[in-house]
Amino acid sequence: MTAIDLFNEKIEAAGQRILAVGLQDPSSAVVFDNRSGAGTRVNGPIVDADDFMAGLWVIEAPSEIAAHQLAEEASRACNRRIEVRVIL
């Protein structure tokens, strides 16, 4: 947690952190599906997988290269794989 806190402080000080959150374990998920009025509710994750999202950062980076460099640093800090996506 110390390494994650230091990473968060760094991106906050640089004005790059927009949002940083942790997520509960996937077993706590509830999936709702009301497409075409289905009205279903299922306890558990939408996808059952060994890997899962444990949290996320929304950052502002000046370039894709800068975002990738931060992702590499974040991966070291939290000891997890990091997926990078652009917000549309």
Backbone atoms as SQL, in Angstrom:
CREATE TABLE atoms (id INTEGER PRIMARY KEY, chain TEXT, resi INTEGER, resn TEXT, atom TEXT, x REAL, y REAL, z REAL);
INSERT INTO atoms VALUES
  (1, 'A', 1, 'MET', 'N', 0.819, -1.198, 0.000),
  (2, 'A', 1, 'MET', 'CA', 0.000, 0.000, 0.000),
  (3, 'A', 1, 'MET', 'C', 0.863, 1.262, 0.000),
  (4, 'A', 2, 'THR', 'N', 2.026, 1.201, 0.628),
  (5, 'A', 2, 'THR', 'CA', 2.897, 2.375, 0.666),
  (6, 'A', 2, 'THR', 'C', 3.301, 2.790, -0.737),
  (7, 'A', 3, 'ALA', 'N', 3.668, 1.808, -1.582),
  (8, 'A', 3, 'ALA', 'CA', 4.078, 2.119, -2.959),
  (9, 'A', 3, 'ALA', 'C', 2.921, 2.716, -3.753),
  (10, 'A', 4, 'ILE', 'N', 1.720, 2.211, -3.542),
  (11, 'A', 4, 'ILE', 'CA', 0.539, 2.747, -4.238),
  (12, 'A', 4, 'ILE', 'C', 0.273, 4.177, -3.769),
  (13, 'A', 5, 'ASP', 'N', 0.369, 4.407, -2.459),
  (14, 'A', 5, 'ASP', 'CA', 0.167, 5.758, -1.930),
  (15, 'A', 5, 'ASP', 'C', 1.176, 6.733, -2.523),
  (16, 'A', 6, 'LEU', 'N', 2.437, 6.312, -2.624),
  (17, 'A', 6, 'LEU', 'CA', 3.468, 7.182, -3.200),
  (18, 'A', 6, 'LEU', 'C', 3.183, 7.475, -4.670),
  (19, 'A', 7, 'PHE', 'N', 2.737, 6.468, -5.416),
  (20, 'A', 7, 'PHE', 'CA', 2.383, 6.679, -6.818),
  (21, 'A', 7, 'PHE', 'C', 1.217, 7.666, -6.916),
  (22, 'A', 8, 'ASN', 'N', 0.196, 7.475, -6.084),
  (23, 'A', 8, 'ASN', 'CA', -0.949, 8.391, -6.083),
  (24, 'A', 8, 'ASN', 'C', -0.526, 9.817, -5.761),
  (25, 'A', 9, 'GLU', 'N', 0.350, 9.974, -4.785),
  (26, 'A', 9, 'GLU', 'CA', 0.837, 11.315, -4.424),
  (27, 'A', 9, 'GLU', 'C', 1.592, 11.949, -5.589),
  (28, 'A', 10, 'LYS', 'N', 2.389, 11.142, -6.290),
  (29, 'A', 10, 'LYS', 'CA', 3.160, 11.657, -7.420),
  (30, 'A', 10, 'LYS', 'C', 2.247, 12.173, -8.524),
  (31, 'A', 11, 'ILE', 'N', 1.253, 11.367, -8.925),
  (32, 'A', 11, 'ILE', 'CA', 0.397, 11.805, -10.030),
  (33, 'A', 11, 'ILE', 'C', -0.557, 12.921, -9.597),
  (34, 'A', 12, 'GLU', 'N', -0.887, 12.970, -8.312),
  (35, 'A', 12, 'GLU', 'CA', -1.694, 14.085, -7.791),
  (36, 'A', 12, 'GLU', 'C', -0.884, 15.378, -7.854),
  (37, 'A', 13, 'ALA', 'N', 0.360, 15.332, -7.402),
  (38, 'A', 13, 'ALA', 'CA', 1.214, 16.523, -7.397),
  (39, 'A', 13, 'ALA', 'C', 1.486, 17.024, -8.816),
  (40, 'A', 14, 'ALA', 'N', 1.522, 16.104, -9.778),
  (41, 'A', 14, 'ALA', 'CA', 1.769, 16.484, -11.171),
  (42, 'A', 14, 'ALA', 'C', 0.494, 16.940, -11.880),
  (43, 'A', 15, 'GLY', 'N', -0.644, 16.892, -11.175),
  (44, 'A', 15, 'GLY', 'CA', -1.908, 17.298, -11.775),
  (45, 'A', 15, 'GLY', 'C', -2.438, 16.295, -12.789),
  (46, 'A', 16, 'GLN', 'N', -1.988, 15.051, -12.700),
  (47, 'A', 16, 'GLN', 'CA', -2.398, 14.024, -13.663),
  (48, 'A', 16, 'GLN', 'C', -3.533, 13.143, -13.149),
  (49, 'A', 17, 'ARG', 'N', -3.701, 13.064, -11.857),
  (50, 'A', 17, 'ARG', 'CA', -4.730, 12.171, -11.300),
  (51, 'A', 17, 'ARG', 'C', -6.090, 12.847, -11.340),
  (52, 'A', 18, 'ILE', 'N', -7.003, 12.213, -12.053),
  (53, 'A', 18, 'ILE', 'CA', -8.384, 12.669, -12.078),
  (54, 'A', 18, 'ILE', 'C', -9.207, 11.850, -11.093),
  (55, 'A', 19, 'LEU', 'N', -8.928, 10.547, -11.031),
  (56, 'A', 19, 'LEU', 'CA', -9.673, 9.641, -10.152),
  (57, 'A', 19, 'LEU', 'C', -8.808, 8.434, -9.845),
  (58, 'A', 20, 'ALA', 'N', -8.832, 7.966, -8.625),
  (59, 'A', 20, 'ALA', 'CA', -8.166, 6.729, -8.228),
  (60, 'A', 20, 'ALA', 'C', -9.082, 6.023, -7.244),
  (61, 'A', 21, 'VAL', 'N', -9.458, 4.785, -7.561),
  (62, 'A', 21, 'VAL', 'CA', -10.367, 4.036, -6.685),
  (63, 'A', 21, 'VAL', 'C', -9.973, 2.565, -6.647),
  (64, 'A', 22, 'GLY', 'N', -10.237, 1.950, -5.531),
  (65, 'A', 22, 'GLY', 'CA', -10.140, 0.498, -5.402),
  (66, 'A', 22, 'GLY', 'C', -11.531, -0.086, -5.504),
  (67, 'A', 23, 'LEU', 'N', -11.613, -1.348, -5.888),
  (68, 'A', 23, 'LEU', 'CA', -12.902, -2.015, -6.033),
  (69, 'A', 23, 'LEU', 'C', -12.950, -3.248, -5.131),
  (70, 'A', 24, 'GLN', 'N', -14.123, -3.553, -4.617),
  (71, 'A', 24, 'GLN', 'CA', -14.285, -4.763, -3.830),
  (72, 'A', 24, 'GLN', 'C', -14.077, -5.991, -4.706),
  (73, 'A', 25, 'ASP', 'N', -13.895, -7.107, -4.076),
  (74, 'A', 25, 'ASP', 'CA', -13.732, -8.398, -4.739),
  (75, 'A', 25, 'ASP', 'C', -14.918, -8.668, -5.683),
  (76, 'A', 26, 'PRO', 'N', -14.666, -9.316, -6.830),
  (77, 'A', 26, 'PRO', 'CA', -15.751, -9.585, -7.786),
  (78, 'A', 26, 'PRO', 'C', -16.931, -10.364, -7.204),
  (79, 'A', 27, 'SER', 'N', -16.699, -11.134, -6.143),
  (80, 'A', 27, 'SER', 'CA', -17.804, -11.891, -5.554),
  (81, 'A', 27, 'SER', 'C', -18.887, -10.974, -4.985),
  (82, 'A', 28, 'SER', 'N', -18.563, -9.703, -4.756),
  (83, 'A', 28, 'SER', 'CA', -19.541, -8.752, -4.220),
  (84, 'A', 28, 'SER', 'C', -20.386, -8.100, -5.319),
  (85, 'A', 29, 'ALA', 'N', -20.087, -8.414, -6.577),
  (86, 'A', 29, 'ALA', 'CA', -20.781, -7.777, -7.701),
  (87, 'A', 29, 'ALA', 'C', -22.230, -8.245, -7.828),
  (88, 'A', 30, 'VAL', 'N', -23.052, -7.381, -8.369),
  (89, 'A', 30, 'VAL', 'CA', -24.426, -7.703, -8.748),
  (90, 'A', 30, 'VAL', 'C', -24.603, -7.223, -10.186),
  (91, 'A', 31, 'VAL', 'N', -25.039, -8.106, -11.061),
  (92, 'A', 31, 'VAL', 'CA', -25.203, -7.778, -12.474),
  (93, 'A', 31, 'VAL', 'C', -26.688, -7.631, -12.786),
  (94, 'A', 32, 'PHE', 'N', -27.055, -6.506, -13.378),
  (95, 'A', 32, 'PHE', 'CA', -28.422, -6.234, -13.791),
  (96, 'A', 32, 'PHE', 'C', -28.491, -6.285, -15.314),
  (97, 'A', 33, 'ASP', 'N', -29.530, -6.901, -15.831),
  (98, 'A', 33, 'ASP', 'CA', -29.739, -6.935, -17.283),
  (99, 'A', 33, 'ASP', 'C', -31.205, -6.637, -17.555),
  (100, 'A', 34, 'ASN', 'N', -31.461, -5.427, -18.020),
  (101, 'A', 34, 'ASN', 'CA', -32.829, -5.031, -18.328),
  (102, 'A', 34, 'ASN', 'C', -32.993, -4.750, -19.821),
  (103, 'A', 35, 'ARG', 'N', -32.099, -5.347, -20.626),
  (104, 'A', 35, 'ARG', 'CA', -32.261, -5.220, -22.076),
  (105, 'A', 35, 'ARG', 'C', -33.583, -5.858, -22.474),
  (106, 'A', 36, 'SER', 'N', -34.320, -5.158, -23.301),
  (107, 'A', 36, 'SER', 'CA', -35.631, -5.624, -23.769),
  (108, 'A', 36, 'SER', 'C', -36.552, -5.981, -22.610),
  (109, 'A', 37, 'GLY', 'N', -36.359, -5.290, -21.469),
  (110, 'A', 37, 'GLY', 'CA', -37.236, -5.507, -20.320),
  (111, 'A', 37, 'GLY', 'C', -37.012, -6.815, -19.595),
  (112, 'A', 38, 'ALA', 'N', -35.837, -7.436, -19.733),
  (113, 'A', 38, 'ALA', 'CA', -35.568, -8.743, -19.124),
  (114, 'A', 38, 'ALA', 'C', -35.696, -8.720, -17.607),
  (115, 'A', 39, 'GLY', 'N', -35.256, -7.631, -16.984),
  (116, 'A', 39, 'GLY', 'CA', -35.393, -7.482, -15.540),
  (117, 'A', 39, 'GLY', 'C', -34.677, -8.542, -14.723),
  (118, 'A', 40, 'THR', 'N', -33.499, -8.968, -15.151),
  (119, 'A', 40, 'THR', 'CA', -32.783, -9.981, -14.379),
  (120, 'A', 40, 'THR', 'C', -31.724, -9.341, -13.495),
  (121, 'A', 41, 'ARG', 'N', -31.476, -10.020, -12.390),
  (122, 'A', 41, 'ARG', 'CA', -30.453, -9.607, -11.427),
  (123, 'A', 41, 'ARG', 'C', -29.727, -10.871, -10.989),
  (124, 'A', 42, 'VAL', 'N', -28.394, -10.862, -11.107),
  (125, 'A', 42, 'VAL', 'CA', -27.595, -12.031, -10.763),
  (126, 'A', 42, 'VAL', 'C', -26.474, -11.597, -9.832),
  (127, 'A', 43, 'ASN', 'N', -26.314, -12.300, -8.717),
  (128, 'A', 43, 'ASN', 'CA', -25.210, -12.021, -7.802),
  (129, 'A', 43, 'ASN', 'C', -23.941, -12.649, -8.362),
  (130, 'A', 44, 'GLY', 'N', -22.859, -11.886, -8.341),
  (131, 'A', 44, 'GLY', 'CA', -21.583, -12.364, -8.845),
  (132, 'A', 44, 'GLY', 'C', -21.142, -11.535, -10.039),
  (133, 'A', 45, 'PRO', 'N', -19.907, -11.753, -10.478),
  (134, 'A', 45, 'PRO', 'CA', -19.344, -10.936, -11.553),
  (135, 'A', 45, 'PRO', 'C', -19.962, -11.241, -12.906),
  (136, 'A', 46, 'ILE', 'N', -19.883, -10.272, -13.808),
  (137, 'A', 46, 'ILE', 'CA', -20.401, -10.449, -15.158),
  (138, 'A', 46, 'ILE', 'C', -19.569, -11.471, -15.930),
  (139, 'A', 47, 'VAL', 'N', -18.263, -11.538, -15.615),
  (140, 'A', 47, 'VAL', 'CA', -17.357, -12.500, -16.224),
  (141, 'A', 47, 'VAL', 'C', -16.619, -13.218, -15.104),
  (142, 'A', 48, 'ASP', 'N', -16.663, -14.533, -15.117),
  (143, 'A', 48, 'ASP', 'CA', -15.945, -15.319, -14.122),
  (144, 'A', 48, 'ASP', 'C', -14.554, -15.620, -14.673),
  (145, 'A', 49, 'ALA', 'N', -13.537, -15.007, -14.086),
  (146, 'A', 49, 'ALA', 'CA', -12.169, -15.158, -14.587),
  (147, 'A', 49, 'ALA', 'C', -11.184, -15.107, -13.433),
  (148, 'A', 50, 'ASP', 'N', -10.000, -15.665, -13.659),
  (149, 'A', 50, 'ASP', 'CA', -8.957, -15.607, -12.639),
  (150, 'A', 50, 'ASP', 'C', -8.459, -14.179, -12.427),
  (151, 'A', 51, 'ASP', 'N', -8.371, -13.397, -13.511),
  (152, 'A', 51, 'ASP', 'CA', -7.972, -11.998, -13.423),
  (153, 'A', 51, 'ASP', 'C', -9.201, -11.121, -13.268),
  (154, 'A', 52, 'PHE', 'N', -9.071, -10.071, -12.492),
  (155, 'A', 52, 'PHE', 'CA', -10.185, -9.140, -12.331),
  (156, 'A', 52, 'PHE', 'C', -9.647, -7.753, -12.027),
  (157, 'A', 53, 'MET', 'N', -10.476, -6.757, -12.255),
  (158, 'A', 53, 'MET', 'CA', -10.100, -5.375, -11.985),
  (159, 'A', 53, 'MET', 'C', -10.226, -5.116, -10.489),
  (160, 'A', 54, 'ALA', 'N', -9.114, -4.711, -9.867),
  (161, 'A', 54, 'ALA', 'CA', -9.097, -4.445, -8.438),
  (162, 'A', 54, 'ALA', 'C', -9.231, -2.955, -8.137),
  (163, 'A', 55, 'GLY', 'N', -9.138, -2.140, -9.173),
  (164, 'A', 55, 'GLY', 'CA', -9.248, -0.696, -9.016),
  (165, 'A', 55, 'GLY', 'C', -8.915, -0.035, -10.326),
  (166, 'A', 56, 'LEU', 'N', -8.944, 1.285, -10.314),
  (167, 'A', 56, 'LEU', 'CA', -8.617, 1.983, -11.545),
  (168, 'A', 56, 'LEU', 'C', -8.122, 3.383, -11.249),
  (169, 'A', 57, 'TRP', 'N', -7.344, 3.865, -12.190),
  (170, 'A', 57, 'TRP', 'CA', -6.918, 5.261, -12.200),
  (171, 'A', 57, 'TRP', 'C', -7.457, 5.891, -13.479),
  (172, 'A', 58, 'VAL', 'N', -7.950, 7.106, -13.367),
  (173, 'A', 58, 'VAL', 'CA', -8.240, 7.934, -14.531),
  (174, 'A', 58, 'VAL', 'C', -7.212, 9.053, -14.450),
  (175, 'A', 59, 'ILE', 'N', -6.382, 9.127, -15.483),
  (176, 'A', 59, 'ILE', 'CA', -5.299, 10.108, -15.480),
  (177, 'A', 59, 'ILE', 'C', -5.391, 10.988, -16.714),
  (178, 'A', 60, 'GLU', 'N', -4.726, 12.123, -16.628),
  (179, 'A', 60, 'GLU', 'CA', -4.545, 12.980, -17.789),
  (180, 'A', 60, 'GLU', 'C', -3.060, 12.943, -18.120),
  (181, 'A', 61, 'ALA', 'N', -2.761, 12.515, -19.342),
  (182, 'A', 61, 'ALA', 'CA', -1.368, 12.411, -19.769),
  (183, 'A', 61, 'ALA', 'C', -1.192, 13.180, -21.069),
  (184, 'A', 62, 'PRO', 'N', -0.030, 13.798, -21.262),
  (185, 'A', 62, 'PRO', 'CA', 0.187, 14.601, -22.463),
  (186, 'A', 62, 'PRO', 'C', 0.352, 13.772, -23.736),
  (187, 'A', 63, 'SER', 'N', 0.605, 12.460, -23.576),
  (188, 'A', 63, 'SER', 'CA', 0.799, 11.613, -24.753),
  (189, 'A', 63, 'SER', 'C', 0.565, 10.151, -24.382),
  (190, 'A', 64, 'GLU', 'N', 0.455, 9.338, -25.399),
  (191, 'A', 64, 'GLU', 'CA', 0.313, 7.899, -25.177),
  (192, 'A', 64, 'GLU', 'C', 1.567, 7.345, -24.508),
  (193, 'A', 65, 'ILE', 'N', 2.711, 7.846, -24.918),
  (194, 'A', 65, 'ILE', 'CA', 3.972, 7.393, -24.325),
  (195, 'A', 65, 'ILE', 'C', 4.001, 7.699, -22.829),
  (196, 'A', 66, 'ALA', 'N', 3.586, 8.898, -22.447),
  (197, 'A', 66, 'ALA', 'CA', 3.558, 9.277, -21.030),
  (198, 'A', 66, 'ALA', 'C', 2.584, 8.394, -20.253),
  (199, 'A', 67, 'ALA', 'N', 1.430, 8.108, -20.846),
  (200, 'A', 67, 'ALA', 'CA', 0.455, 7.232, -20.187),
  (201, 'A', 67, 'ALA', 'C', 1.032, 5.838, -19.993),
  (202, 'A', 68, 'HIS', 'N', 1.737, 5.336, -20.980),
  (203, 'A', 68, 'HIS', 'CA', 2.334, 4.003, -20.879),
  (204, 'A', 68, 'HIS', 'C', 3.441, 3.969, -19.829),
  (205, 'A', 69, 'GLN', 'N', 4.202, 5.048, -19.724),
  (206, 'A', 69, 'GLN', 'CA', 5.236, 5.113, -18.691),
  (207, 'A', 69, 'GLN', 'C', 4.611, 5.096, -17.299),
  (208, 'A', 70, 'LEU', 'N', 3.502, 5.823, -17.127),
  (209, 'A', 70, 'LEU', 'CA', 2.803, 5.809, -15.839),
  (210, 'A', 70, 'LEU', 'C', 2.224, 4.427, -15.552),
  (211, 'A', 71, 'ALA', 'N', 1.731, 3.745, -16.584),
  (212, 'A', 71, 'ALA', 'CA', 1.188, 2.398, -16.398),
  (213, 'A', 71, 'ALA', 'C', 2.269, 1.425, -15.931),
  (214, 'A', 72, 'GLU', 'N', 3.460, 1.543, -16.500),
  (215, 'A', 72, 'GLU', 'CA', 4.569, 0.694, -16.058),
  (216, 'A', 72, 'GLU', 'C', 4.897, 0.960, -14.586),
  (217, 'A', 73, 'GLU', 'N', 4.907, 2.226, -14.213),
  (218, 'A', 73, 'GLU', 'CA', 5.189, 2.586, -12.824),
  (219, 'A', 73, 'GLU', 'C', 4.070, 2.105, -11.899),
  (220, 'A', 74, 'ALA', 'N', 2.827, 2.256, -12.341),
  (221, 'A', 74, 'ALA', 'CA', 1.683, 1.807, -11.540),
  (222, 'A', 74, 'ALA', 'C', 1.720, 0.296, -11.346),
  (223, 'A', 75, 'SER', 'N', 2.112, -0.434, -12.373),
  (224, 'A', 75, 'SER', 'CA', 2.197, -1.888, -12.281),
  (225, 'A', 75, 'SER', 'C', 3.206, -2.311, -11.207),
  (226, 'A', 76, 'ARG', 'N', 4.325, -1.614, -11.167),
  (227, 'A', 76, 'ARG', 'CA', 5.318, -1.899, -10.118),
  (228, 'A', 76, 'ARG', 'C', 4.752, -1.557, -8.742),
  (229, 'A', 77, 'ALA', 'N', 4.078, -0.419, -8.649),
  (230, 'A', 77, 'ALA', 'CA', 3.576, 0.053, -7.351),
  (231, 'A', 77, 'ALA', 'C', 2.530, -0.883, -6.755),
  (232, 'A', 78, 'CYS', 'N', 1.632, -1.375, -7.588),
  (233, 'A', 78, 'CYS', 'CA', 0.544, -2.194, -7.041),
  (234, 'A', 78, 'CYS', 'C', 0.753, -3.693, -7.266),
  (235, 'A', 79, 'ASN', 'N', 1.853, -4.054, -7.934),
  (236, 'A', 79, 'ASN', 'CA', 2.177, -5.455, -8.182),
  (237, 'A', 79, 'ASN', 'C', 1.042, -6.188, -8.899),
  (238, 'A', 80, 'ARG', 'N', 0.482, -5.518, -9.893),
  (239, 'A', 80, 'ARG', 'CA', -0.597, -6.085, -10.700),
  (240, 'A', 80, 'ARG', 'C', -0.376, -5.685, -12.147),
  (241, 'A', 81, 'ARG', 'N', -1.043, -6.426, -13.032),
  (242, 'A', 81, 'ARG', 'CA', -1.030, -6.022, -14.437),
  (243, 'A', 81, 'ARG', 'C', -1.910, -4.793, -14.591),
  (244, 'A', 82, 'ILE', 'N', -1.522, -3.905, -15.483),
  (245, 'A', 82, 'ILE', 'CA', -2.259, -2.662, -15.718),
  (246, 'A', 82, 'ILE', 'C', -2.699, -2.619, -17.170),
  (247, 'A', 83, 'GLU', 'N', -3.960, -2.346, -17.382),
  (248, 'A', 83, 'GLU', 'CA', -4.526, -2.196, -18.723),
  (249, 'A', 83, 'GLU', 'C', -4.744, -0.709, -18.983),
  (250, 'A', 84, 'VAL', 'N', -4.323, -0.234, -20.135),
  (251, 'A', 84, 'VAL', 'CA', -4.481, 1.179, -20.483),
  (252, 'A', 84, 'VAL', 'C', -5.542, 1.291, -21.586),
  (253, 'A', 85, 'ARG', 'N', -6.485, 2.195, -21.373),
  (254, 'A', 85, 'ARG', 'CA', -7.514, 2.492, -22.370),
  (255, 'A', 85, 'ARG', 'C', -7.731, 3.993, -22.405),
  (256, 'A', 86, 'VAL', 'N', -8.116, 4.467, -23.583),
  (257, 'A', 86, 'VAL', 'CA', -8.458, 5.878, -23.756),
  (258, 'A', 86, 'VAL', 'C', -9.937, 6.048, -23.450),
  (259, 'A', 87, 'ILE', 'N', -10.299, 7.108, -22.755),
  (260, 'A', 87, 'ILE', 'CA', -11.706, 7.424, -22.512),
  (261, 'A', 87, 'ILE', 'C', -12.259, 8.094, -23.766),
  (262, 'A', 88, 'LEU', 'N', -13.359, 7.578, -24.254),
  (263, 'A', 88, 'LEU', 'CA', -13.955, 8.134, -25.461),
  (264, 'A', 88, 'LEU', 'C', -14.820, 9.335, -25.146);
